[in-house]
Amino acid sequence: MKMDDKVWFAEQFELHRPRLRAVAYRMLGTLTDADDALQEAWIRTTRSDAGAIESIDGWLVTLVGRVCIDMLRTRRSRREQFTGSWLPEPVVSTDETVDPEQASLLADSVGLALLVVLESLEPAERLAFVLHDMFGVPFDEIAPIVDRTPVAARQLASRARRRLRGTATVPDADLRTQRRVVDAFLAASRAGDFEALLALLDPDVVFRVDTGSRTWLAPALLTGAADVAAHAATHGPRFATLCQPALVNGAAGIIARTRSGVVAVVGMTVISDRIAEIDLVLDAAKLSSLTIR
């Protein structure tokens, strides 16, 4: 590679880094993996010819997409050994604002609930949906990445949309409404008030727990308002004393702190004034890499 090409690639990569990191976060669900994907993508630019690139923006996005799908396929084979729930790495702020870097990561309502559903897709479906529906990449550019025709790539994205349809992934737009509901849930948990908790939960609420490599006596997955309310009423009086409000992936949520630092992040999906999903991240590896603003 000529020195001029290397300088040009470096300038373009830095210019597009926020967008590329946002692509990788949606594809991989953790910022650690997203940064690894960008590092690998940068290495691949050193083997490329700048003169053959018509649109650097699209070229870099598809390059990162290729890296991500390779990582997803490798991770999927390893994940077969995983027990319990797996949750994405949260983006957390204790302020009621999202800084520009977080905003680029969280555009299009990329909450924990959406990332959980994306994780259920096949790697090729996830890539087709993320690149086309979230970043506007044409199917004729997606097709070579997934070894399909453009028509087949379009079908992958359509299949992903059908999987996403009807799932509780988009919270109420009004952050104040979300915060009111989450604060009420926290107060009811502290009081161990089963009836108050029941009133705040959607009848089909889903409660997921990601402990990483740690063992956990409680179930990794609970469904239904009665079971979730009973769990919160039992464990809430002790756990909720450690909690404070936070923004979790741009939505109202909770973090729990001890003197040693953050020990839990709770993502909430509030829909129609009820909590539809609760995602409790206890994985020490994900929590240790948090940068909380």
C-alpha positions as CSV (number, residue, x, y, z in Angstrom):
1,M,0.0,0.0,0.0
2,K,1.3,3.5,-0.9
3,M,1.8,6.0,1.9
4,D,-0.8,8.3,0.4
5,D,-3.4,5.5,0.4
6,K,-2.5,4.7,4.1
7,V,-3.0,8.3,5.1
8,W,-6.2,8.6,3.2
9,F,-7.7,5.4,4.7
10,A,-6.7,6.6,8.2
11,E,-8.5,9.9,7.7
12,Q,-11.6,8.3,6.3
13,F,-11.7,5.6,8.9
14,E,-11.6,8.2,11.7
15,L,-14.2,10.4,9.9
16,H,-16.6,7.5,9.7
17,R,-15.7,5.8,13.0
18,P,-19.0,6.7,14.9
19,R,-21.1,5.3,12.2
20,L,-19.0,2.2,11.9
21,R,-19.1,1.6,15.6
22,A,-22.8,2.0,15.6
23,V,-23.1,-0.7,12.8
24,A,-20.8,-3.1,14.8
25,Y,-22.7,-2.5,18.1
26,R,-26.0,-3.4,16.4
27,M,-24.4,-6.5,14.8
28,L,-22.6,-7.8,17.9
29,G,-24.4,-6.4,20.9
30,T,-21.3,-5.4,22.9
31,L,-19.0,-2.4,22.6
32,T,-16.0,-4.6,23.3
33,D,-16.7,-6.8,20.3
34,A,-17.6,-3.7,18.3
35,D,-14.2,-2.2,18.9
36,D,-12.5,-5.5,18.1
37,A,-14.5,-5.5,14.8
38,L,-13.3,-2.0,13.9
39,Q,-9.7,-2.9,14.7
40,E,-9.9,-5.9,12.3
41,A,-11.6,-3.8,9.7
42,W,-8.8,-1.2,9.9
43,I,-6.2,-4.0,9.4
44,R,-8.1,-5.1,6.3
45,T,-7.9,-1.6,4.8
46,T,-4.1,-2.0,4.7
47,R,-4.6,-4.7,2.1
48,S,-7.0,-2.7,-0.1
49,D,-6.6,-0.4,-3.1
50,A,-8.0,3.1,-2.5
51,G,-8.3,3.7,-6.3
52,A,-10.8,0.9,-6.7
53,I,-13.3,2.4,-4.2
54,E,-16.2,4.4,-5.6
55,S,-18.0,5.3,-2.3
56,I,-15.8,5.1,0.9
57,D,-18.8,5.4,3.2
58,G,-20.5,2.3,1.8
59,W,-17.3,0.5,1.3
60,L,-16.3,0.9,5.0
61,V,-19.8,-0.1,6.2
62,T,-19.8,-3.3,4.1
63,L,-16.2,-4.0,5.3
64,V,-17.3,-3.8,8.9
65,G,-20.3,-5.9,8.1
66,R,-18.1,-8.7,6.7
67,V,-16.0,-8.6,9.9
68,C,-19.1,-8.7,12.1
69,I,-20.7,-11.6,10.3
70,D,-17.5,-13.6,10.7
71,M,-17.4,-12.8,14.4
72,L,-21.1,-13.7,14.8
73,R,-20.6,-17.1,13.2
74,T,-17.7,-17.9,15.4
75,R,-19.5,-16.7,18.5
76,R,-22.6,-18.6,17.7
77,S,-20.7,-21.9,17.8
78,R,-19.2,-20.9,21.2
79,R,-22.5,-19.7,22.6
80,E,-23.9,-23.3,22.5
81,Q,-22.1,-23.9,25.8
82,F,-23.8,-20.8,27.4
83,T,-26.4,-21.4,30.1
84,G,-29.0,-18.8,31.1
85,S,-29.9,-15.6,29.4
86,W,-27.4,-13.7,27.3
87,L,-27.9,-9.9,27.2
88,P,-26.1,-7.2,25.2
89,E,-23.6,-4.8,26.8
90,P,-25.6,-1.8,28.0
91,V,-24.8,1.9,27.2
92,V,-25.4,3.7,30.5
93,S,-25.6,7.3,31.6
94,T,-26.5,8.7,35.0
95,D,-27.4,12.0,33.4
96,E,-30.8,12.5,31.7
97,T,-29.0,13.4,28.5
98,V,-27.2,11.4,25.8
99,D,-23.8,12.7,24.5
100,P,-23.1,12.8,20.8
101,E,-21.1,9.5,20.8
102,Q,-23.9,7.7,22.7
103,A,-26.5,9.2,20.3
104,S,-24.8,7.7,17.3
105,L,-24.8,4.3,19.0
106,L,-28.4,4.5,20.1
107,A,-30.1,6.1,17.1
108,D,-33.2,4.2,15.9
109,S,-34.2,3.2,19.5
110,V,-31.5,0.6,19.9
111,G,-32.6,-0.5,23.4
112,L,-31.5,-3.7,25.1
113,A,-34.8,-5.3,24.1
114,L,-34.2,-4.8,20.4
115,L,-30.6,-6.1,20.7
116,V,-31.9,-9.2,22.4
117,V,-34.3,-9.9,19.5
118,L,-31.5,-9.2,17.0
119,E,-29.4,-11.8,18.8
120,S,-32.1,-14.4,18.0
121,L,-31.7,-13.9,14.3
122,E,-29.4,-16.0,12.1
123,P,-26.1,-14.0,11.3
124,A,-27.1,-13.4,7.7
125,E,-30.6,-12.2,8.7
126,R,-29.2,-9.9,11.2
127,L,-26.7,-8.4,8.8
128,A,-29.2,-7.9,6.0
129,F,-31.7,-6.2,8.4
130,V,-29.1,-4.0,10.2
131,L,-27.3,-2.8,7.1
132,H,-30.4,-2.2,5.0
133,D,-33.1,-1.2,7.4
134,M,-30.9,0.8,9.8
135,F,-28.1,2.1,7.6
136,G,-29.7,2.1,4.1
137,V,-27.1,-0.2,2.4
138,P,-28.5,-1.5,-0.9
139,F,-29.2,-5.2,-1.2
140,D,-26.8,-5.5,-4.1
141,E,-24.0,-4.5,-1.8
142,I,-25.2,-6.8,1.0
143,A,-25.6,-9.8,-1.2
144,P,-21.9,-10.6,-1.6
145,I,-21.3,-10.4,2.1
146,V,-23.8,-13.2,2.8
147,D,-23.1,-15.2,-0.4
148,R,-26.6,-14.6,-1.7
149,T,-28.3,-12.9,-4.7
150,P,-29.7,-9.4,-4.1
151,V,-33.2,-11.0,-4.1
152,A,-32.2,-13.5,-1.5
153,A,-30.6,-10.8,0.6
154,R,-33.9,-8.9,0.5
155,Q,-35.7,-12.0,1.7
156,L,-33.3,-12.3,4.6
157,A,-34.2,-8.8,5.7
158,S,-37.9,-9.5,5.2
159,R,-37.6,-12.6,7.4
160,A,-35.9,-10.6,10.1
161,R,-38.6,-8.0,10.0
162,R,-41.3,-10.7,10.5
163,R,-39.3,-12.0,13.5
164,L,-39.1,-8.5,15.0
165,R,-42.8,-7.7,14.3
166,G,-44.9,-7.9,17.4
167,T,-42.0,-8.0,19.9
168,A,-41.8,-5.5,22.7
169,T,-38.7,-3.6,21.5
170,V,-39.7,0.0,21.2
171,P,-40.4,1.8,24.5
172,D,-42.8,4.8,25.0
173,A,-41.3,7.9,23.4
174,D,-41.8,10.1,26.4
175,L,-38.8,9.7,28.7
176,R,-40.7,11.3,31.6
177,T,-43.4,8.7,31.4
178,Q,-40.8,5.9,31.4
179,R,-39.0,7.5,34.4
180,R,-42.3,7.8,36.3
181,V,-43.1,4.1,35.8
182,V,-39.5,2.9,36.5
183,D,-39.4,5.0,39.7
184,A,-42.7,3.6,40.9
185,F,-41.4,0.1,40.2
186,L,-38.2,0.9,42.3
187,A,-40.3,2.3,45.2
188,A,-42.6,-0.8,45.1
189,S,-39.6,-3.1,45.0
190,R,-38.0,-1.4,48.1
191,A,-41.3,-1.8,49.9
192,G,-41.8,-5.4,48.8
193,D,-45.3,-4.3,47.6
194,F,-46.6,-7.2,45.5
195,E,-49.9,-5.5,44.5
196,A,-48.2,-2.3,43.4
197,L,-45.6,-4.2,41.4
198,L,-48.3,-6.2,39.7
199,A,-50.1,-3.0,38.6
200,L,-46.9,-1.7,37.0
201,L,-46.2,-4.8,35.0
202,D,-47.5,-5.9,31.6
203,P,-49.4,-9.2,32.0
204,D,-46.9,-10.8,29.6
205,V,-43.8,-9.1,31.0
206,V,-40.4,-10.9,30.4
207,F,-37.6,-10.7,33.0
208,R,-34.1,-11.8,31.8
209,V,-31.0,-12.2,33.9
210,D,-27.4,-12.3,32.5
211,T,-24.9,-13.5,35.1
212,G,-22.1,-14.3,32.7
213,S,-19.9,-17.0,34.2
214,R,-21.4,-16.6,37.7
215,T,-23.8,-19.0,39.2
216,W,-27.2,-17.6,40.2
217,L,-29.8,-19.2,42.3
218,A,-32.7,-17.3,40.8
219,P,-34.2,-18.2,37.4
220,A,-32.4,-16.7,34.3
221,L,-35.8,-16.1,32.7
222,L,-39.2,-15.3,34.2
223,T,-42.4,-14.5,32.3
224,G,-45.8,-13.2,33.5
225,A,-46.7,-10.4,35.8
226,A,-47.4,-12.6,38.9
227,D,-44.0,-14.4,38.8
228,V,-42.0,-11.3,38.1
229,A,-43.9,-9.3,40.8
230,A,-43.3,-12.0,43.3
231,H,-39.6,-12.1,42.5
232,A,-39.2,-8.3,42.8
233,A,-41.2,-8.2,46.1
234,T,-39.0,-11.0,47.6
235,H,-35.6,-9.7,46.5
236,G,-36.4,-6.0,46.0
237,P,-36.2,-4.7,49.6
238,R,-32.5,-5.7,49.8
239,F,-31.4,-5.1,46.2
240,A,-33.3,-1.9,45.6
241,T,-31.5,0.0,48.3
242,L,-28.4,-0.1,46.1
243,C,-30.2,1.3,43.1
244,Q,-30.4,4.7,41.4
245,P,-32.0,5.9,38.2
246,A,-30.0,5.9,35.0
247,L,-30.4,6.0,31.3
248,V,-29.9,2.5,29.9
249,N,-29.5,2.5,26.1
250,G,-31.4,5.8,26.0
251,A,-34.4,4.6,28.0
252,A,-35.2,4.9,31.7
253,G,-33.5,2.2,33.7
254,I,-31.6,1.5,36.9
255,I,-28.0,0.9,38.1
256,A,-27.0,-0.7,41.4
257,R,-23.8,0.4,43.1
258,T,-21.8,-0.7,46.0
259,R,-18.5,0.7,47.3
260,S,-16.7,-1.4,44.8
261,G,-18.6,0.0,41.8
262,V,-21.5,-0.9,39.6
263,V,-22.8,-4.4,40.3
264,A,-25.9,-4.4,38.1
265,V,-27.6,-2.6,35.3
266,V,-31.3,-2.9,34.7
267,G,-32.8,-2.1,31.4
268,M,-36.6,-1.5,31.3
269,T,-38.9,-1.4,28.3
270,V,-42.0,0.7,29.2
271,I,-44.9,0.4,26.8
272,S,-48.3,2.0,27.4
273,D,-47.4,2.9,31.0
274,R,-46.5,-0.7,31.9
275,I,-43.2,-2.5,32.1
276,A,-43.0,-5.0,29.2
277,E,-39.4,-6.2,29.6
278,I,-36.8,-6.2,32.3
279,D,-33.2,-7.0,31.5
280,L,-30.9,-7.4,34.4
281,V,-27.1,-7.4,33.6
282,L,-24.9,-9.0,36.3
283,D,-22.1,-10.2,34.0
284,A,-19.0,-8.8,35.6
285,A,-17.1,-8.6,32.3
286,K,-19.8,-6.4,30.8
287,L,-20.0,-4.2,33.9
288,S,-16.3,-3.8,34.2
289,S,-16.1,-2.2,30.7
290,L,-18.8,0.3,31.4
291,T,-18.0,4.0,31.0
292,I,-20.8,5.8,32.8
293,R,-21.2,9.5,32.1
